[in-house]
């Protein structure tokens, strides 16, 4: 299998962002989608981590 190297920014632009848009999220609307959000103790450790994407919906099921 060939080895590929793609940067994080290219991965987001060419792979992740289109999938987020396809799921109905507006990447330009910060009330819906935010980026690099600080999540304290996200992984249970003492250090702080970041979520690459954070989607927020006020819709109820």
Buried (B, 14 or more C-beta within 10 A) or exposed (E): EEEEEEEEEEEBEEEBBEEBEEEEBEBEEEEBBBEEEEEEEEEEEEEEEEEEBBEEEEEEE
